[in-house]
Amino acid sequence: MTINSVAGSPTATLERPESPRPRLPEWLRIKLPTTERFTATRSLLGELRLHTVCESAKCPNHWECWSRGTVTFMIAGDRCTRACGFCAVDTAKPLPLDPDEPARVAEATRRMRLRHVVITAVARDDLADGGAAHFARTIEAVRGVNPGIVIEVLTSDFNDRDDAIATVLAAQPHVFNHNLETVRRLTPTVRSRATYDRSLSVLRKARARGAPGLFTKSGLMLGLGERDDEVVAALHDLRNVGCDLLTLGQYLQPTRTNLPVVEFVSPAKFAEFGAAARKLGFLHVASGPMVRSSYHADEFGGAAAG
């Protein structure tokens, strides 16, 4: 057992033993592209001192995304106040917010000529508003230099604080994304501090209080030991709170100390879940082994800026 001091208070956490990684099935083996655009994207991020979830969370798709000239910016630092079992982002006492970060994110979207940007953040339970105002400033900065861009935010649950959610919504992103991550039964094991019902509440409030034209979005990781009926129940729960957009992807263990993969879900099974979600009324569904929350997010055309 180790003692970690996060957000100013010591907490006891159990160390996760290293677990061997199983051999990947054929459908999860990817070729790593090496293109000039990948190099240019990496260089730009370094020059502007920006964090991405692509690197910090060890996303397997970042080679492809960077080669396409797309990234998911991670604001509010690279130290998270939570320790979710699936996530590779560092858990540590965060540094103060960088007031210049919103402008640098905006500059990156301008130089990359992005039409759709995804902005996420580490959980900042050390801040009274969970980092909501920093989200709003970043949205406003991006829109200021790139007025035609579609802005998608992927937020924490802000501990379901009405004022924090309202702060982000007031900046009028086009897509408000908050991930349910897993089924109800597995949530206490997979997520840190977050709860299943709290996440549903955040999505419900975003749908009810967002500006006209706002889309809400959420996602699940499969392969953590969930049953088919539990996945279907989660899809129903998301639709019942008005969730519009859905991603379903395969969980892959980012490091040996993260939760192990219980099952590699077949492409056929992902197709079944995708079809079930569309029947429930989701406006857009991305369901497949390599799908991640912001993977090819720009392919949803319904949020085109006007």
N, C-alpha and C positions, 0 to 999 in steps of 0.2 A: 504494500500500500504506500502511496506517495501523497504528500500534502501539497496541493497547488493553491496559490493565492491568485484568485481571479476576481476582478471587479471589487477589490478591496477587502475581500473576506476569504479566509482559508477554507478550503473544502477538501474532504478526503475522497480520493478516486482510486479505484482498483486498476492496477496495471493490467493491460490485456496481453496475454502471452502471444508470442509470435506463432502464426499458423502457416503451414505450407500452402502455396497456391496451387490449385488444381490445373491441369493442362487445359488450355482453351480449346473449345470446339472450333471447327473450321470456319464457321460463320462469324467468329469474333476475331479472326486473325486479319490484321490490316497491314497494308504496305505504307511505310512512312514516306510521304512526298517530300521532296527537297526542291523548292522552287525559289525563284528570286523574290516572289511576293512574301513567302514565309520569312525569308531573311529580312526583308524590308519592314515587315510587321514587328518582328522581334527587336529590330534596331530602333524603331519609333517608340515602342513601349519603354525601352531602356532609356532613351533620350529624355522622355517626358516623365520618367520615374513613376510609372503606373503599374499597379498590380492587376492581375487577371485571375479569374477563377480557373482559367485554363491551366495555368501553371500551379497555383497554390493548392488546388484540389486534385492535381495530377489527372486531369481529364484525358482520356485516351484519344479524343477527337481533335486535340488542339493542333496537331500537325495539319490536318485537313482544313480546319477552320482558318488558321493563320495563312495557309496557302490560298484560301479564297478571299483573304483580306478582311476577315471578320473576327471579332474577339468579344468576350464578355468581361467588361471592366468590373473590378472588385474595389469598391471604395471603402473609406473609413479604416484603412490599414490592412495588414495581413495577419493580425492576431485576434482570435475569436474568444469570446467569453464562455463559449459552450464547447463541449467535447463529445459530439455525436459519434457514434460507433462506426459510421460509414465514411466519415469525412477526414481528409488528410490535411486540412487547414490547421495551422498551429493553434493550440489553446494556450493563451498566456495573457498576462495583464496588458491591455492595449496601450498604445502610445496616444498622445493627444491628437485630435483631428487636425489634418493639414488644411488650412483655409484656402490654399491655392490649388488643391486637388480638383475641385469642380472645373476650374478654367483649363487645367491640363487635359482632363477627360474631353472637354469640349474641343480643344485644339486637336486632339487625336481623331475625333470623329470628322473634323473638317479636313484634315490632311488625308485621311483614309477615304474620304468621300462616301461615308456610310449613308445608306438610306434607312437602315434599321439598326438601332443600338440596344444592347441589353446591359443594364447596370444593376449589379448586385452588390452585396456588402457582407462583411462578417457580422455576426451578432454582437451588438454593443450594449450589453446589459449594464455596463458601467455608466452609461449616459442616461439622463432622465428621460429623454425621448427616444432612446434606442438608436439614435442616429438618423431619425426621420428628417430633421431639418437639413442635414447634410445631403440626404437624398434629394430633397426639394431644391437645394442650391445647385446641385449637379444637373438636375433636369432643366432648370432655368438657364444655366450656363450653356448647356448643349443646344437648347432651342435658340439661344441668342445668336450663335454663330452658324447654326445649321437649321433654319426654321422649317424646312420641309421634311425633316427626319422623323421616323416613327420611333418613339421612345418606349421601351419595355423595362419595367423594374422588376427585380426578383428580390423580395424583401424577407427579413426574418418575421417572426410573429409580433414583434414589438411588445411582447407580453399582453397582447390584445388591448393595448391602451387606445382609447378612442381618439385622444388628441394627436397621438403619433400617426395613426392611420390617416386622420384627417389632414395632417400636414403634408403627407405624400400625395394624397388625392388632390389637394388644392393646387399642386404644381401641374396637374393634368397630364400624367403619362397616358399613353394610348393603351398600354397593357399593364395590368397589375397582376404580377405572378407571385404566388406563395405556395411552396411545395408541401403537400401532405406527406410525401416521402414514402410512406409504407402503410400497411393496414393497421386497424385499431389494435389488435392483439400484440403486434410486434413493436408498436411505438415506444413503450418504455425502454426496450432494449436498444432500439436503433437510434433514437433521438435523445438529446440532452436538454432537460428542462422543458422542452416543447411537449404539448399534449395534442392528441388527435382532435378533440373537440375545440380546443383553442384555435387551431389552424382553420377549422371549418368556420369558426366565428369570424376570423379575420377576413376570409373570403366572402362571407355573407355581408359583412359591413362594407367591403369594397364595392360589391355589386350594388348595394342599396344606396350608397352615399357618393359614388363616383359620378363624374360628369357624364352627360349623355354621350354615348359612343365609346365609353370605356369597355374594354374586354378584360375579363378575369381569367386567370390561367393557373393550373396546378399540375403536379406530376408525381408519379410513383416510380420507385425502383422495384424491380422484380428479381427474384432469386435469393431472397433472404429467408425463405421458409414459409412464405404465405401460401394459403390454399386458394384455389380458383374462386370459391364462393366468397372468400374474404376480399379478393380483388374486386369482384362484381359489386359487393356491398359498398366498398369505398367509392366506386364509380357512381353509384346511386347517391351516396352522401354528398359527393361533389356537385352533382347536378341539382340536388335539393337546395343547395345554397347559391345556385345560379352560376356555377363555374362554366365558362364558355369554351375554353381551350384546354387540351389535355396532352401530356406527354407520358409515355410508358417506355421504360428502358431497362436494360439488364444492369444489375448491380455488379460492379467489378471491384474487388478488394484493392484499394490504392496502395496500401503498405501492409506488411505482415502483421502489424499490430492492430489493424482495423478488423472489423467483423469479417468472418470468412464467407465465401459464397456457398450457399446451401445447394443451389440448383442453377444450371445454365438453361434458361427458358428458350425453347425452340422458336425459330421465326414463325412457324405455323401457329404456335400458341399466341405469340404477339399479334398475329393477324386476327385471331379469334377475339382477343380482348379489344382490339381496335374496332372491329365490326360491332361488338356489343356496345362500345362507347358511342359510336355514331348513331346506333338505334336509340340510345338514351337522349340524344339531342345535342351532343357537343358539336360546336360549329366547326372545329378543326381538331383532328386527332393525329398525332405522330406516335406510332407504336412500332418498336423494333429493337433488336438487341443493342444497337449502337446509338439509339436515341438518348439525348440528354435534355435537360430542361430548356437550354437555349440553343440546342443544335438545330441549325437551319431555321432559326426563329423567323427569319425574313421571308420564309416561304408562305407564311400566313398573310394573305393580301387584304384581309378584311379591316386591318387597322391603318390603312393608308392615310397619311396625314392630309388634312385639307386646309 
